[in-house]
């Protein structure tokens, strides 16, 4: 298994948030771009649950997340309260449209 990295510009390495799978950063990015519906929501949920919050935005935009947040939300596990607070505050401040 490839070692984990926090340098998310290394597309051929495995990101720290992919600790439980062999997928490289580039493979994860492609899977996220190609996935639709439930699989895309699952991948975004994993990203939001396992990655540090600033790193999430290297893969998706806040607007993408907000547009489908009600369906992503069940995938967030222990991080759900954090994301609820952050995204709702951004929405109230007019940052998410």
N, C-alpha and C positions, 0 to 999 in steps of 0.2 A: 504494500500500500504506500502511495506517495505521502511524504510528510506534509503536515499542515502549514499554511502560511497566512500571515495577516496582510501581506502585500497583494492587494486585489488587482494589480496591474499585471500580474504573472498568470496569464491565461492558461498556461500548461501545467499549473500547479493546483493543489487542492486547497480550497479556502477553509479557514478555521471553522466556519459554520457548516461545512460539509463533513464534519468529523465522523459521521456514520455511513458514509458512502464513498465510492472510488471516483466519483465524477470530478473533473477539473473545473476550474473557474470558467473557462471557455465553453465546456460542455454544459455547465449549468446555465450560462447566459443563453446559449442556443436553445436549450430545452425550454427556457422561460419564453423566448421569442416565438418558438414553434407551437407551444402548448396552447390549448384553448379550454374554455369552460372549467370544469371541476379540477382538471390537472393543473392548469395555470394558477387557479386559486390555491391549490395545495402547495405549489412551489413558492408562491408569494408568501403564503402563511409560514412556511418553513423558514424562508429568508427573514421575515419579520420576527419570528420566534427565536431564531438561533444567532442572527448577526447583530452586531452593534447598530444602533439606530442610524448613525451617519452613513454606515456602509450600505444600508438598504437602498438608499437613493442612488447608488452607483448602478443599480440594476432596474429599478422602476421609479416612476415619478410619484410624488404625493397625489397628484390628480388621478393617476391610474388606480392607485390604492383606494382613494376615497370613492371613486365611481363604483367600485364593486365591494366596498368595505363590509357590508352586511353579510356577504357570502364568504369573504376571506376570514372574518372575525372568528368563526368556530375553529380555525386552524392555529390560533395564536397561543393557546395554552396559557402558561404562567405570565406571558407578556401582554395578555389581552387588556388588562386595566391600564397599563402604560399607553398602549396605542389608542385605546378609547379616549383617554384624557388628551393626548397630543393632537390627534386628528380632529376631535370635536373643538378644541381650542383654536386650531388653525382655521377650521370652518367658520367659527364665530367671529374670528378676526378678518374674515374675507379672503383668506389666502388660498382656499381651495375652490373658489368659484361658487 
